[in-house]
Structure formats: structure tokens, C-alpha cells
Amino acid sequence: MAILNRREFIGGAVAATGFMSVASAADDRPLRLGLIGCGNYGMVNVNAAFKAGGVQVVAVCDVDSAHMNDSADKIEAKQGSRPKLSADYRTLLEQGGAEAVIIATPPQWHALMFIDALAKGLDIYCEKPLSYDVREGQAMAAAAEKAGRIVQIGFQRRKSKAIQQAREFVREGGIGKIVQADVQIHYTAGLRDTTVKSPPATLDWNAWCGPAPKLPYCEQIGHFAWRLEKEYGHGHLVDWGIHLIDATRWILDEGMPQSVQAAGGIYYFKDKITTPDVLTAQFDFATCPVVWRHRLWGAEEYTPEVSNGIFVYGDKGTVFVTDNKWVVIGKGRNAERKVTEIRSDMGGEHMQEFLEAVRTRKQPICTTADGHKSTATVKLAMIALETGRKIAWDADRQDIVGDAAAAKMLKRPYRAPYKHPFRS
Ligand SMILES: NC(=O)c1ccc[n+]([C@@H]2O[C@H](COP(=O)([O-])OP(=O)(O)OC[C@H]3O[C@@H](n4cnc5c(N)ncnc54)[C@H](O)[C@@H]3O)[C@@H](O)[C@H]2O)c1
């Protein structure tokens, strides 16, 4: 595939948006990107960047040489030049020649990579969750504010037209006063082999674990499957549910909840995973309570069309919204349901917005502070579950109040030689 140069890219953007910055119009070369984490979603992001155009991936980094080589092959086939390879992200930041980086490693690595990339003056597309723990997220948000670089966090559901339209409808009073919201993603988890074994020869498992505890390797906590491991992905709500919690916060125009409680546990996948396969969490936002539910096993739901989505309940009606559809349920026995089905290229548009922002220097929609709030919100639910207590959050002080043991869980000690970036 030919690389679109900046002028061609901007031409497309102007056609789409009718907007062009004078400074960017003069600049004719492709934007140089680096990719850290060449797994499943790293390449989804790279392909989204290619689709947007005007980019060249100049460097890739992974601690699994097989993933890195495979990505380099695919990138070379698309752009005609091979990116530089490095097993250590610091080498990519020092020598890769990138102007912006995509961070798509598992979450335990995000904080260090993000803060180091900012220190090198780079713009960043960072995947969700923003961080592994809440204090990392706080340090990242502070560093981003200070650095003033362009940052987009990977909550691409903000580009769902269904979610955008539902949000507008709710915010214009379409369902009256908002009283409650329910959010859920139920799915049947397919687990991998849980037998402890040697990691693949191409994978540096010690480096993969990084600042997180180094657990004995098995496929169920390795590539892609780490999501349901407490020390890495921290479970379904933190990994996937966080998208809908972010969207709900956005629909409600909310910050963080004032308190959180949670109940659930591992009822089906005992001794196989370390995060809940049954969970209910209640987030008390100023607007209304938001209840999250998930179940990771069993038959299809009684109403499968709402297994993945958000209900917002108002005193005059209800809205149900999912990625490509939103429904208004009127009040009263014979009220009609208004169904709108509308598809979006969420990831494509989210990346395109980032690339445009790098050129125009106008911050895109999902800032580090936003990513931090959504990440901290779901993390508080996991702290509530683990402590078995209702957690009260003071947004001004960014702290759990009245529960010193729970507050301590906002920061996980780093494995040596790594140093936690939160300093106080
Ligand atoms: N926005 C979305 O919809 C979405 C979807 C899927 C994944 N994600 C996010 O993307 C990130 C990656 O997820 P994934 O599904 O691609 O996981 P994955 O396991 O498929 O890929 C992660 C890659 O990072 C590499 N890696 C680990 N430590 C590294 C290090 N220190 N340096 C360089 N590379 C390292 C791994 O070897 C692997 O190749 C996660 O944060 C995940 O939550 C987002």
C-alpha cells in the first residue's frame, strides 16, 4: 500500500471536516509512528492508522520476537519499508525516530512507557485501561498535563454514533430526569490451558511481567488471555466492562463515583481464573446509581440482544444503547419503541482523530484525565470486592476516605528493579 503523505491525508481530512490548519498544510511528510506491543490490538491500531493515512510505522517493540517479526512483516508489506525492531521500549523511544507512539501492551506496563514517552516529547495513543493501579493513573494524568503533548486513550466507544446519539437524546431531556443506569456485558469465556509450563522460546516472560508480580507461566495468563488474571488484566469489568463504564460516565457527564460497593466472586471457574466470573458493582455517581453486572459462563441470556449495553432510566422513559444500536422505550403500556440501528468505525475514527490532533495540536476527545477517571472507577469496584466494604471516594483529594487498608490498595508495590511513578 502506498503511504499517503501528509498533504494527501490532510486533503482527506479537509474533505471530511472542512477544516485545515495552515501549519499542517505546509508539512508534506508522513507522520512517523512507533508501536509498543505488537499483539492483537497493537496491530488493530496500526491498521486503523494506515486506513487514516499519512503515516509511516518507523519502529516496533515487543518482548516476544515472534510477535514483533510478524508485525514488522505485515507493516513492511503495507508501507514498503521495514520498521526498526527493539525488544526494549526505551530503545524505541531513544532511537526509533518516532514522533508519536501507540502503547498496546498489557496494562501493567502502560504507566512507565507512557511517562517515559512523554519525557521524550512524544505524542501518545495509549490503550485502555489507562493503568494497572489508581496511583499510576494519577501520575500519568499529572505527567500528561505538565507535558502538554497530544494524548488519546483507547476508549473508542466515544466514536460510536449510537452512543453519541443516545447521549444527545438523554442530555436534551428525552427521557426526563435520569434516576438510574444499568450496564452489563455477559459472555461465555473460553479459557486456555492452565497448566504451568515454560513460556514460548520467543517470549521474554520476565520482561513481559515487568513491574507486576512474576507468576509461573501458563497459557491462561499469557498472550491475550491475561485479562482474567488479577495481577495483569484484573478481570472482565476492568478489561472490557471499562468501555461501557467510560461511555456511561460520558453519557451522564459524570466524573467519578462518590462511593462504590461490589459483590461476586469466582463461582464457576474455580482454580482456573483469579477474577470474578460473577460480579455486581454499584457506583454511586452524583447523577444516579450505576449498576454493573457480568456473568462469564452458561447458556445464552434470556434476552441476548441486551447482553452487552447500557440502560439509562429516566422518569419519562428508558434508553438502551449498545455499539451499533440505540432504543428509546417510552412510558406507558402502549408506548412505542424507537429503534435506531447505526454502524460506526469506532476504532478507525478514534485513531484518525488522534492523528489529526497530532497535526493540528488540538487535544482529541479522550484525555489522560478521562482515561484515569474511568480506570479508577472500575478499580474502586475491585477494591470494594476485595475488601468486602463500601468504598467512599473523595474526588478532590483523589483518595479513599475512612478506610486506610482500602486506600493502600490504590497503589501496588512494583517488582524490583522497577520504580512506581507515583511519588507521594
Ligand atoms: N480498545 C479496545 O477495544 C481494545 C481491545 C483489545 C485490547 N485492548 C488493549 O490493548 C492492550 C493490548 O491488548 P492485546 O489484546 O493486544 O494483548 P496481547 O497479549 O495480544 O498483546 C500484547 C503485546 O504486548 C507485548 N508486550 C508485553 N510486555 C511488553 C513490553 N514490556 N514491551 C513491549 N511489548 C510488550 C506482548 O508480548 C504482546 O505481543 C491492552 O491494554 C488491552 O486492554 C484494547
The ligand as a MOL file (V3000), in Angstrom:
LIG
                    3D

  0  0  0     0  0            999 V3000
M  V30 BEGIN CTAB
M  V30 COUNTS 44 48 0 0 0
M  V30 BEGIN ATOM
M  V30 1 N -9.6790 -0.5280 22.7120 0
M  V30 2 C -10.0640 -1.8040 22.6130 0
M  V30 3 O -11.1890 -2.1230 22.2090 0
M  V30 4 C -9.0960 -2.8790 22.9750 0
M  V30 5 C -9.3040 -4.1880 22.5370 0
M  V30 6 C -8.3360 -5.1520 22.8660 0
M  V30 7 C -7.2340 -4.7990 23.6420 0
M  V30 8 N -7.1080 -3.5220 24.0770 0 CHG=1
M  V30 9 C -5.9700 -3.1220 24.9340 0
M  V30 10 O -4.7710 -3.2080 24.1720 0
M  V30 11 C -3.6900 -3.6150 25.0180 0
M  V30 12 C -3.0620 -4.8850 24.4350 0
M  V30 13 O -4.0430 -5.9100 24.4030 0
M  V30 14 P -3.9260 -7.1260 23.3700 0
M  V30 15 O -5.2490 -7.7520 23.2730 0
M  V30 16 O -3.2700 -6.6550 22.1270 0 CHG=-1
M  V30 17 O -2.9340 -8.1030 24.1670 0
M  V30 18 P -1.8780 -9.1440 23.5430 0
M  V30 19 O -1.4610 -10.0110 24.6690 0
M  V30 20 O -2.4510 -9.7680 22.3200 0
M  V30 21 O -0.6740 -8.2280 23.0600 0
M  V30 22 C 0.1520 -7.5090 23.9420 0
M  V30 23 C 1.5470 -7.4640 23.3450 0
M  V30 24 O 2.3760 -6.6530 24.1890 0
M  V30 25 C 3.6320 -7.3010 24.2930 0
M  V30 26 N 4.3600 -6.8200 25.4540 0
M  V30 27 C 4.2320 -7.1630 26.7630 0
M  V30 28 N 5.1310 -6.5140 27.5110 0
M  V30 29 C 5.8440 -5.7510 26.6640 0
M  V30 30 C 6.9580 -4.8620 26.8460 0
M  V30 31 N 7.4940 -4.6260 28.0470 0
M  V30 32 N 7.4530 -4.2520 25.7520 0
M  V30 33 C 6.9430 -4.4840 24.5160 0
M  V30 34 N 5.9170 -5.3170 24.2840 0
M  V30 35 C 5.3780 -5.9490 25.3490 0
M  V30 36 C 3.2770 -8.7710 24.3300 0
M  V30 37 O 4.3880 -9.6190 24.1040 0
M  V30 38 C 2.2110 -8.8490 23.2560 0
M  V30 39 O 2.7470 -9.0440 21.9800 0
M  V30 40 C -4.2920 -3.7810 26.4110 0
M  V30 41 O -4.1390 -2.6100 27.1510 0
M  V30 42 C -5.7500 -4.0390 26.1170 0
M  V30 43 O -6.6020 -3.7070 27.1840 0
M  V30 44 C -7.9970 -2.5550 23.7410 0
M  V30 END ATOM
M  V30 BEGIN BOND
M  V30 1 1 1 2
M  V30 2 2 2 3
M  V30 3 1 2 4
M  V30 4 1 4 5
M  V30 5 2 4 44
M  V30 6 2 5 6
M  V30 7 1 6 7
M  V30 8 2 7 8
M  V30 9 1 8 9
M  V30 10 1 8 44
M  V30 11 1 9 10
M  V30 12 1 9 42
M  V30 13 1 10 11
M  V30 14 1 11 12
M  V30 15 1 11 40
M  V30 16 1 12 13
M  V30 17 1 13 14
M  V30 18 2 14 15
M  V30 19 1 14 16
M  V30 20 1 14 17
M  V30 21 1 17 18
M  V30 22 2 18 19
M  V30 23 1 18 20
M  V30 24 1 18 21
M  V30 25 1 21 22
M  V30 26 1 22 23
M  V30 27 1 23 24
M  V30 28 1 23 38
M  V30 29 1 24 25
M  V30 30 1 25 26
M  V30 31 1 25 36
M  V30 32 1 26 27
M  V30 33 1 26 35
M  V30 34 2 27 28
M  V30 35 1 28 29
M  V30 36 1 29 30
M  V30 37 2 29 35
M  V30 38 1 30 31
M  V30 39 2 30 32
M  V30 40 1 32 33
M  V30 41 2 33 34
M  V30 42 1 34 35
M  V30 43 1 36 37
M  V30 44 1 36 38
M  V30 45 1 38 39
M  V30 46 1 40 41
M  V30 47 1 40 42
M  V30 48 1 42 43
M  V30 END BOND
M  V30 END CTAB
M  END
